[in-house]
């Protein structure tokens, strides 16, 4: 008959086992993936918002996979893709504009406080977007302005928020022991992405559905 065997290991035994493994630099290494290049994309924090526990989880999992592949002989390219344009940016800038009188003082202060200021502005903008129809229309219009880069004041706010966010991310990655081969930002690839979507529509590879462009694939 099927059954179970329960056993326990003392904390001391576990600690001693892990301590011994930590001293063995070649533990688990092999050449199963030698000659292969593997891309691992992870973490993907968005500027204008704070680095949070979800990003920490993603970074931990992604870095673990990257190191496991490296231990098997592969060359690993670590990539991160961040959304530095989009509705969340418009919500944050809307929140900042609502606190215009504080901007000069905040910018003259510590960068940590600037990050908190932007995070609070994003929370405020998000709430207004959900609860205030006039604010929603203003944020949607602001989103277009950000994409078009047609307003000097908005452009300056955008660069301020983006730059301090990215610097904070880099400091966090140093603490986490992660070095990315490349950080891709949505603003850098969106034009190529739009062209690919338009080409996919023209070739009927993609199609419009409920206001979105989708690839339905095979049933």
Secondary structure, DSSP 8 states (H G I E B T S, - for coil): ----------HHHHHHHHHHHHH-TTTT---TTTT-EEEEE-----TTS---HHHHHHHHHHHHHHHHHHHTT-EEEEEEEE--SSHHHHHHHHHHHTTHHHHHHHHTS-HHHHHHHHHHHHHHHHHHHHH-HHHHHHHHHHHHHHHHT--HHHHHHHHHHHHHHHHHHHHHHHHHT---SEEEEHHHHHHHHHHHHHHHHHTTSSEEETTEEE-----
